[in-house]
């Protein structure tokens, strides 16, 4: 999704330009760079291959489809020999008693039994004969799908969003509302189309189909009760920060928001990852005040910490808190400290968001759980290391904002395969107790995981935010990462683990000229350049994909080696096109990332604005290689800033060139859409992909930018809808090869 340009990270943590200078001054590190050895040499050091797993059979070495051309047509474009159908779309009913979706905003139900909006991360959960989770394809499964934001709630109402009594508004995800009360039904729809949809599906002779009225069909929304849980030694301190008028002991909260990338646990549960949750809260200024510590905590996350000025006409949020002063479904979004204590208002409500939410998709009566020990930030996926019996698990997580960090959570418990199918009770075992780390990338191609612990004097004595205890460290993980000097990155989004060797990949979607100039680059964020078409200005408008390999110890390793897998670029971007992309595989702003267990293909999905004058967002297939298979390169940077040219160079490490045989465009989406979320049957013959927010750039009151999928005879035509599609080969073969 689009993000605001104002970063919340104002810490003095180093960018890579500073790390590089110190590394070159250190003979022990300088020797790694001498002679151009780079990661090719590092890969030969003892321990670098320690995390490699037994190769998965059937791994592809080349791609077997023709690359798709750039496209602006209002449809999903696939290679010859492939086809798609729509499984479900925004507003489809989960309850046979509800009418079909009108696609005109005419619904009068509250949306709690309809498919949510902005389909995002998702996964399949197969069901055995006893109704339990299995990794075997039984022809019966549930599909769990995240729903990210309310950026296009304009299409959910007859005449757009109503604000201050005026209809026809179109709030962006980070937009402003006109001060004044909003209508109750509009807000209920918007609250409830967030969260997660869980839908039973079965394989039929015509392909996979939904099961209407299945007892497994379920919605988790922004109002669903959830449990707050974490380490036993710190759970009291954690829950004290969650106390609200709705729950006096902080053990329960309500809902999940803005679920973007996801995670799938080895025991068979779903992790909904809360990303841009901070922008739904407001303040009326109706009384009370916050202390300096509360202000610092909120400010670091972009949460409201002051009421609009007396003469303000607009405020930043969705305005949900304006509906009713007596109904806590709405007042919970007002963070004013109006009561005598936190138990009498909702000043702590924002503390209950920003986590991984564990859901058992096969237990519709189970209560979702927010896993506090995994940290609070703008979560973009939580991908697990290759499970090894008897060893702890590692979950890799990105904080999706400019200049934020990459984290790792390591379980205290060692993996036991007998826990498969145990639901959230097993999650209590693995996800409540463990250690949270943040990444520091060094300029010599190595890196370190730094534990976020109150015992670290840098955290205990951090001046910008006074930590009360270890529970506070988990809840305010961004501050803790600042304190230990974590490395600022270019919007870490999805992560993925290569099933062939355990290498961990992260998309770094982009950055702006505010943060990235020729004088402000570093080895892991090495480019500063002008967008070829001028659409996205300057900085790092096309993004890149970084990858790393854990050293000795695998999941519990404290050190790793890294390189850059791919640089996004337009094919005519000159020096910025470091990966040598052509018109057949040029891409920009990588976001979604996923490895096929059947073929080993790395699937890359984009959320772009820089290339959308010539093509929709896309999905590409790549043959991944391994960390260290390339070498060191010198990046040439050039930008014009305030009319003056700036230039410079930066050394970095890059993976082996892929070329057309190993990197091809597979799918192009309709106008305005992002491609995000992918899952696959174990045989690799059926793929599920999400098309999010087609028509996003439609002007309020204007002609829709897209009419998909209604223009392809799915549902009622008239307005664009997010949807999950099913992709197959016409000959029934394995996808991508």
N, C-alpha and C positions, 0 to 999 in steps of 0.2 A: 504494500500500500504506500501511497504518498505520505511523506512525513514533513512536519514543520521544519523550516530552516534553522530555527533557533535551538541550538543544542542545550541540553540540561547539564552537560558535563563541563564545568568551569574549573576543574581541578588543574593543577600544574603538572600532572603526569606527563612523562616524556612522549613525544612523537618519535618515530624511528630515526629521524635525522640526528637527534641527540644521542640515541643509543649507538648509531653508526659511528659517530665521532669518538665516543668513549671506547668502542670496540677496536677501532683502528689505533687508538693510543695504548691498547693493552696487548703486549706481545703474545700472550697465550691465546688470544682470540684472533689477532692479526694473522697468525700462522695458518688459520683455517682458510682465510681468504687468499693467501699468497699463492701465486701461480695459477689462479683461476680454477682451483679444485672444486669450490662450491659444494653442493650437496652430493654430487657424484662421488666425491671422496668421503663425505660424511656417511654415506650409505654403507661403506665398507667397514666402519668402525664397529667394534664389539658392542652388541646389544641393540643395534639399530633394527635388526630383523626379529627381535625377540617377540614382538607382538604378531608376527605373521601367522596366519592360520593355514590349515590345509586347504588348497584351492578347491573351490566349488566346481563340480562337474558342469560341463556345458557352457563355460564362459566364452563369450564371443570375442574374437580378435579383429573382426571387421564388421561393418554395418551392411545390411542387405536390402536397403530401400533407397529409392532415388530422393535426393534432397528436395524439399518443398521450396518453391520460390517465395519471395516476399509477396504479401497480399494485403489488400485493403477491402476485400469483399466482405459482406455481412454474413459470414458463415464460418464454420470450422473447416480449414483446409488440411488435408492429409495426403500422404504419398499415394500414387496409383496402387491399387490392390488393397487399400484399407478403407474401412467404413466406420461410421459411428451412429449410435442411437442415444437418445436422452433417457437417463434413468429417472431422475427427478429434478425439479426446478423450484425456485423460490415460490412459496405459497401453496405448493401441493399439499393436499390434506393427508394427515395420518389417521384421521378418524372418519370412517364411512358416513357418520352422521353429519359431517360438515359438507357444505356445498363445494363444488369445484372452484378453483381459484378464478376470480373474475378478470384478473389482469387489468383492472381499472381503478383499484383502490377502494372498491365498494364494500369490502369485508367489514362486518360489524362484530365478529368474534375477536378475541384478544390475541390471536396468533399462537397461542401456547400449544396447539395441536396441528400446526402446519410446519412444513419444511422451512427452516430459517433462511436468511439471506447471506450473500457473500460467501459462498462455498469456498472452503480453504483446505487445510490439511485433513487427511482421512486415512482410514485403514479398514481392512477386512478381518473378520473374526469368524472362522468356520465353526460349525456346531456338530457335535457327534450325536450318536443315537440316543445318548442319555441327556442331551441338552447342554453338555459341557463344552468348553472351548477346546479346540484341537487345531493343530497346524496342518492337518490333512484336509485336502479339498473334498468335502462331502457333498457338494452341490447345494448346500444350505449354509447361509451365513448372515451376519448383520454387517452393514456398512455404517461406520461412525464417521460423521462429517462435521468439521468445525465451521462456524459462521463468524466472520470477522467483524465487520463494522456496519454502521448505519449511514455511510456516506451517501447512499442512494435511496434513503427513505422517502425522497420525493416521489418515487414511483409507487409507494405503498398506500398513498392517500389519494382521494379523488382529484384534488387540485394542488398537490404538493403539500409541504409542511405549513402549518399555521403557527404564526408567531405574533404575539401582541395583537391578536384579532384579525390579522391579515393572512390569507391563504396564498399559496403559490411560492413559498420560500423553498430554497434548496440548500440545506446545510451540508457543508463538507464534513469529513471525518473530524477535522480540527476547526470547524467553522464557528461562526458566531450567530447567536439568535438575538432578535429584537427583544429588549426587556419587556416583560409582560407574561401573563400566564399562557400555557399551552393547553390544548384540549386533551382530556383524559384518554380517549380511545386512541388518538394518534400516538401518544406516549406509550400506552400499553403495547400497541403493535411494535413499536420500535424497541422496547425493552425485551419483548419476547421473541423477536426474530434474531436476537443474538444467541450465542451458546453452542449447543451441539445437537445434531439430529442423528438418531439411531434407527435404522430401518432394516427390517428383515428382507432378504432377497433369496431367490432360488433359481437354479439353472433349469431352463425349459428347452424344448427343441428349438425355440426361436431365440434363445439366449437368456441372459440373466434378467429377471423381472422382480418388481417389488411384490410383497405379500400384504395386500390391504387388510387392515384390521388386526394384524399380528399383535399378540400381547407383548412382543419384544420391541415394537415400534414405540419410540420414546423421544421426548424433547427434554433437554436440560437447558434452561433459559437463565436470564439474569435475575430470576426470582426463585429458582430452585434452592431449597435448603441444602447446605453443604457443611461438612465437618471440617474443623480446623485442627490439624495435627502436626506434630513435630517431635524432636528429641525429648525423651522423658525427663531429662535433667533440666530442660529449658522450657517445657511446655507451659508452665505457669506464667513465665515472663512473656512468652509469645502471646498467650491468650489475653493477657492484661492489655495488650496493644490492640485487641480486636473488640473490646467491650463497646457495645452500643445500646441504645434504648430497646432494641429488638432482642438482644441476647446479653444478659447481664454478666455472664462469666466468660464470654469470648470464645466458647467452645464450638459455636455454630455461627454461620454467616449465611448470606443469601447470594446465590447466583455466580455466574461466570460471564466475563465480558471479552469481546474482541479477540476470540480464539483464532489464532493464525496457524503457524505450523503446529505439528503434533508430535507425539511420541507413542511408541508401542512397546510395552514392557515384555520381557521374555516369558512372564507368567500369564500374559493374555489380557491385559487391561489397556485402556486408552488414556493417554495424557493430553488433555486440552490445555494449550499453552496461551496464557493471557498476555496479549501484546500491548496495544495502545489503549489501555484501560483508563489512563489518567485523565482523559479529556471529557469524561462524562459528568464530572462533579462541578458544582458551582457553590457560590456563597451569596446570601442575600444581605449580609451585614446587619442582621436583625438582633445582634447582641453578642456579648462575650468577646474574648480575644485569645490569640494563640501566643505561646511563649516562643522565644527565639529558637529553641530546639525543634519545636513543631514546625515552625516556618522553614527552617533549614531542611528538615526531612521532606516536606512537601515540595519545596522548590527544586530539589535534586531530581524529583520524578515528574515535574511539570504539572503537579496537582495544585488546584486553587488554594491560595493562602491569603487572599484578601478579596473583599467584596468590590463590585464595580464602583467607580467614582460616582459621586452624587449627580453629576451632570451627564453620565454615560447613557447612551442610547442602545448600546449593544454590549454583550458579554460573551466570553468564550466558554462554550459547553453546548450540550444539546437542549438545555432548558427543561430537563425532566423534573427538576426540583421545584418547578413553578406551579405544578398542577393543583396541589391541595396542601394546605398548611396542617391538616389534621390526619392525612392518610400517609402512613410511613412507607407505602410502596413508592411514594414520590419524595417525601421529605428526606428519605435516606440519602438522596443525591445532593442534599444541602449540607455542607461541611462546617457551618457556623457552630461555634462553641456557645450555645445558648443556655445550656443547663448548668446546674451546680457541679456536675461531674460528667465524665464520659458516658456513664450509664443512663444519662437523661437526654442525650442528643445523638447526633451521628457524626461527630467530629472525627471518629476513628474509622468511618466506613471505607475510606480509600485504602486503609491498611489491610483490608480484607481482600484486596485484588492485587494481581501482579505475580501469580504463582502458576505452577503446574497443577492441574486439577485431575486427579485420578478417577476414572469412571469404569465400572464393570459393565461392558456393553451387553452381556448376556444375563444380567440380573436387574430387571427393571425396577425392583423395589429397593435396590441398594442405594445408599447415600453417597454421593461423590465426596471426595476428600481433597482438600488443598494441602499440598506437601510443602510446608514452610521451610524445611531444612535445605531444599533445593534452591532457595534464594528468591528474592522478590526483585523483579525488574521487568523490562518489556520483552517477555519470553517469545522467542521465535524458534519453536521446535525443541525437543529434548530427545536426542538420539543416543541409543545405548551401544556400548562396546560389544564386540563379539563375545557372547557368554561362554565362559570356561568353568566347568564344574570345579568347585573348591576355591574359586577366586572371586574377589569382589567385582561388582559391576560399576562401570563408569557411565554417566549420562552427560553428554556434551550439549551445551546450551549457548545460544547467542542472545545478546541484548540488542534489539533492533532499533537503534537510533544512531545518528552520526556521533562519532567519537566515543562510542561505548565499547563493551568488552565481550570476550568469550570466556565462558565459565565451564567448570567440570564439577559434578557431584559424584563422589565415590562412596558406595554403600559400605556400611560396617559389616554387614552380613555377606558371607560368601555364597555364590550362586549354587543352588540345589535344583536340578531339573525336576525333582519330585514336586516342586511348587507350581508347576504349570497348571493353570486352571483354578488357582486358589483365590482369585478375585482380589478385592481391596484389602482383605485380611492379610494376604501375602504382601501387598503393598505396604502395610504397616511394618512388616519385617524389614523390607529393603529400603524404603523411602523416608522413614522417620529418623533413622540413625545413620549418620555418615558425616563426611567432611566436604565442605564447599571450597573450591579453589577458583582462582581467576588466572588468566594467561598473561605472561609477560613474554613477548617475542624479542629475541636479540638479533642484532644485525648480522651476525655470523651464520645465520641459518639454524640456530638453536633457540630453545625457549624453555621457560620454567613455569610450573604450576605453583602459585603462591596461595597457601591456605588462608582463608578468612576466619581468623580466630581472635577472640577478645584478649587472648594471652599475648598476642603480638603487640609490642609497645606502640607501633605505628598506628594501630587501630585504637588501642586503649587511650592513647593520648592525642588522638586526631583533633585538630583545632576547629575544623569546619563543622563537625558534628560530634557531640559528646555521647558516646555509646554507653548505655546503661548496663548491658549484659550481652551474653552470646545470642540470646533470642533477638535482641535489637540488631545484631550483626546480620542475621538472616533476613530480617524485615527491611533493613536499610542496606542491602548488599552493595548498592552502587557507591554509597559513601565509603564502605569498607574497602571496596576495590580501588577507589581513589587513594585511600590512605596507604595502601601497600605498593602503589606505583604500577598498577596494571597498564597495559598498552592500549591506547586509544586506537580504534579501528574504524573502517569505513562502513558503518551499518551492518554488523554481523546479523545475517538472517538464518536461513535454514542450514542445518548440518546434515551430514550423511556419512555412514561408515561403509567402506568398501568391503564386501564380503570375501573378496579374494585374499586380502592381506591386512585388514584392520585399519588402513589409513583413514584418517578423519578429514572430511572436506567441509568447508564453510563458504557460503556465498557472502561476498561483501558488495552490497548492491550498488552503492554510489556515494558520492560526497559532493559538497558544494565548494565554490571558490572561497567562501568564508573560512573553510578549514583546510583547503588544499590548494597551494600555490607552488611554483617552482622552489620557493624557499621554505616550504612547509611540507615536504614529502619525506618518505622514509622507505626502508627496504620492503616492508609488507604492504605499504600504501604508496607505491613509487611514482604514480603518474599525476601530473598537473597539466591540463591542456584544454583547448577550446573545443566544444562540441562542433562537429563539422557543419551542421546546419544551423547552429545558433539556437536550437530549440531549448536546450537545457543549460545554456550559459557555459560555465567553465568549472574546473575543479577536477573531479573524477566522475564525469556524467555517465560513463558506461559500466563502471564497476569491474570486479574480478572475482575469482574463486581461489581461495587459499586452502592448502591442505597440510597436515602434519602427521607424523608417526611417533607414537610413544616409544621411549627408550626402555631399558630393562625394567621389568615390573609390569608391563602391559597397562591394565586399567589403573593401577595404583602408582604408576610412574610419576616422578616429580619433574622429569625433563623430556623434551621432544625435539625433533628436527622438522623443519618446514620448508616449503617452496610454494610458488604460485602456479596453480594448475592451468588456468586460462585467464586471459584478459578480454573482457567485452570491448567491442569497437565496431564502428562502421568500416566497411572494407576500404574506403578511401580516406581513412583517418591518418595516414602517413606514419610518423614515428610512434603515434599512440597505438597503432595496430601491432602490438608486440607478439601476438599469437598467429599472425599471418592469416587472418580471416578473409574469406572471399564472399562474394554476393550470395553464395549457397549456404554459408554457415555464420555470417556476421550476426551478432546479437548484442544486446545491451541490457544492463541492470538485471543480472542473475538474481533470482529470489528462491523459488522452490528448487529442491535438490533431493534426489532419491536414487538408490541403486536397486536394480532388478536382481532378485535372488536367483532367477532362472537363467539369465544371460550375463550378468555382471555389468550390463550397460549402465552408465551414469546418465540419468535423465535430468536435464537442466531446464527450468521454467523461468520466464521473465516477467517483470513488472516495470515497464519502461515508459518513458516519455520522450527520450532523445531520438528514437528512430520511428516514431509512430506517424511521421509525415509520409513514410513510404511503406510501412508494414505494421500489421497488428503485433501484439505480444505473441510469444512463441514458446515452443518446447523443442529442445534439441537432444540428440543422443550422442554420447561420447564414449570412446573406449578409454578407460581411465589411466592406465599405466601405474606408476608407483612414485612415491616421494623420492627425489634425487635422480630421476631418469633424464633430467636435462642438465642445466648448468647455470653459470652466472652471466648476466647481461647488464649492459649500461643503458638506462632509460634516458632519452632526450626529451626534456620538457620545455614547453613554451606557452605563455599566456599573455594576453594584453589586459592590464589592470589599470583602470582610470586613465586610459589612453597611452600608457607606457608599457612597453614590452618587457616581460621578465622571462628569463630562461635559466636552465641549469640541467645538471645530470644527476642520476641516482642509480646506484648499483642494487641489483636484487637477484633472486634466484627464480628460475622459471622451469617448468616441466618440459618434457620433450614435445616438439611440434607434432600436432595430430594430423593435419591435412584433411582432405575431403573424405578419405576412406574411414577416418576415425572420429569425425565430427560433422554431423549433418543436421539440418533443420527438418524436424519431423511434423510439426503442427504449427499453424498460424491461427490465431483467435479472431473473432469479430472485432470491429472498432470499439475502442474504449475498454476492452476486457483485459484482465490479467489472467495468465495461466498459472494455476497454483493447486497443488495437491495431486497425488498420483498413488495408485495402489494396483496390484496385479495378482492374478491367480497364480498358484505355484508353478503351473506348467508354462507360464509366460504367454498364454494364448488369448487372454482377456485383460484389458487394461482399463482402469477407471481414472478419469481426469476431470478436474474441476475448471470450469470457465466462470471467472468471477467478474462481476459488475460490467457486463457489456453496456455500452452507451453511457459510461460514467461521465463523459464530458458534455452531456446534454445540458443546454442552458435552460433555466427555469422558464417554462412557458413556450419553449422552442420545440422544433421537430426532433424526435429522439435520434441520437447518433447511430443507434443500432436498434433493430427490432427482433434480434435473435433471442430465443429459439422459436418464437411464434411464427417467424417468417419461413420456418422449415416444418410447419405443420405440427408443432408440439404445443398443445394447449391453445388457449385463446390468444389471438394476435393483439397487437396494440402497443405493448411496452416491453422493454428488454428485461430479461430475468437471468440471474445466476443459475447455473445448472451443473449437475454431474453427468458426464457422458461416458458411454462404454465403447471402447475401440477394439476392433478385431480385424484380422486379416480375412479377406474374402475366401482364401483357400484354407482357412482354419489353422494356419501355421503360427509359429512363435513370432512375437512382435519384435521388430528391430533387426532381425538377422536374416 
